[in-house]
Amino acid sequence: MENLIRVVGIGPGSPEYITPAALEMVRDSDILIGGERALKAFEGLAKQTFTIKNNLKEMVDFINRHRANYKVAVLASGDPSFYGILEFLKKNYSKTDLAVTPGISSAQLACSKLCISWHNAAFFSVHGRTIQGLSRIAGKFGKVIVLTDPKNTPGLIARELVKEGLGARKIYICENLSYEEERITEWEIGDVPDGVGSEGCVMVISDE
Ligand SMILES: C[S@@+](CC[C@H](N)C(=O)[O-])C[C@H]1O[C@@H](n2cnc3c(N)ncnc32)[C@H](O)[C@@H]1O
């Protein structure tokens, strides 16, 4: 019988946002799979590791070779089910092969820091994706929470939305959430400069 593949959300970055359940799951696993930053957070546990870097096919082969004999955990930043690695794993495994432990998402932490609710927000990601469709959603919802990346920066997104006719909106840019370098800034949609949030951030487009 093969072990379940553990998919563990480790929160937005700082160890204080890793839940006790996620920490327990990591401690109990034999092999950790994740990006460099995720693995670094647990290097003190001295587990066997596999580093993800544009090698997802090799990752699947690695999991298939090891899961019969070892408890394997795939570490996901934030929550695995929110624009995370879960979708990719579901293309390769059935739901019954996977055991997901949730994490605190960067989007959740952004909303907490901004003191806004997220039950009535729309979600969008331009991380490794296109901006296409965002202006339609931003026109429909009072609040859109967007995950950005170094290519699709807040300045570029804001300019595109203005060009497509989106009216007055506040833009909140939440960078390095939970880290010492955390920075949260507020802009009018026409004034978002280049360079802010350009490493990837949570961008909130809001009509309030
Ligand atoms: C591949 S997505 C993963 C999202 C993750 N599953 C989550 O729940 O937060 C990566 C994007 O999440 C956002 N992100 C992740 N951690 C962040 C942090 N500590 N501060 C700001 N944004 C973050 C950025 O937009 C980044 O480009």
The ligand as an SDF file (V2000), in Angstrom:
LIG
                    3D

 27 29  0  0  0  0  0  0  0  0999 V2000
    2.3060   30.6040   -6.7420 C   0  0  0  0  0  0  0  0  0  0  0  0
    1.4660   31.8150   -5.8340 S   0  0  0  0  0  0  0  0  0  0  0  0
    1.1900   30.9350   -4.3710 C   0  0  0  0  0  0  0  0  0  0  0  0
    0.1050   31.4920   -3.4830 C   0  0  0  0  0  0  0  0  0  0  0  0
   -0.0350   30.6950   -2.1950 C   0  0  0  0  0  0  0  0  0  0  0  0
   -0.5990   29.3950   -2.4370 N   0  0  0  0  0  0  0  0  0  0  0  0
   -0.8760   31.4200   -1.1430 C   0  0  0  0  0  0  0  0  0  0  0  0
   -1.8660   30.8640   -0.6640 O   0  0  0  0  0  0  0  0  0  0  0  0
   -0.4570   32.5050   -0.7450 O   0  0  0  0  0  0  0  0  0  0  0  0
    2.7490   32.9240   -5.4020 C   0  0  0  0  0  0  0  0  0  0  0  0
    2.2500   34.3550   -5.2620 C   0  0  0  0  0  0  0  0  0  0  0  0
    1.6190   34.5150   -3.9930 O   0  0  0  0  0  0  0  0  0  0  0  0
    1.8620   35.8160   -3.4750 C   0  0  0  0  0  0  0  0  0  0  0  0
    2.6140   35.7010   -2.2130 N   0  0  0  0  0  0  0  0  0  0  0  0
    3.0530   34.5620   -1.6420 C   0  0  0  0  0  0  0  0  0  0  0  0
    3.6660   34.8180   -0.4710 N   0  0  0  0  0  0  0  0  0  0  0  0
    3.6070   36.1690   -0.3030 C   0  0  0  0  0  0  0  0  0  0  0  0
    4.0620   37.0580    0.7280 C   0  0  0  0  0  0  0  0  0  0  0  0
    4.7080   36.5990    1.8140 N   0  0  0  0  0  0  0  0  0  0  0  0
    3.8200   38.3780    0.5750 N   0  0  0  0  0  0  0  0  0  0  0  0
    3.1660   38.8500   -0.5130 C   0  0  0  0  0  0  0  0  0  0  0  0
    2.7170   38.0550   -1.5020 N   0  0  0  0  0  0  0  0  0  0  0  0
    2.9360   36.7320   -1.4110 C   0  0  0  0  0  0  0  0  0  0  0  0
    2.6470   36.5520   -4.5600 C   0  0  0  0  0  0  0  0  0  0  0  0
    1.7180   37.1610   -5.4240 O   0  0  0  0  0  0  0  0  0  0  0  0
    3.3460   35.3920   -5.2490 C   0  0  0  0  0  0  0  0  0  0  0  0
    3.7670   35.7520   -6.5490 O   0  0  0  0  0  0  0  0  0  0  0  0
  1  2  1  0
  2  3  1  0
  2 10  1  0
  3  4  1  0
  4  5  1  0
  5  6  1  0
  5  7  1  0
  7  8  2  0
  7  9  1  0
 10 11  1  0
 11 12  1  0
 11 26  1  0
 12 13  1  0
 13 14  1  0
 13 24  1  0
 14 15  1  0
 14 23  1  0
 15 16  2  0
 16 17  1  0
 17 18  1  0
 17 23  2  0
 18 19  1  0
 18 20  2  0
 20 21  1  0
 21 22  2  0
 22 23  1  0
 24 25  1  0
 24 26  1  0
 26 27  1  0
M  CHG  2   2   1   9  -1
M  END
$$$$
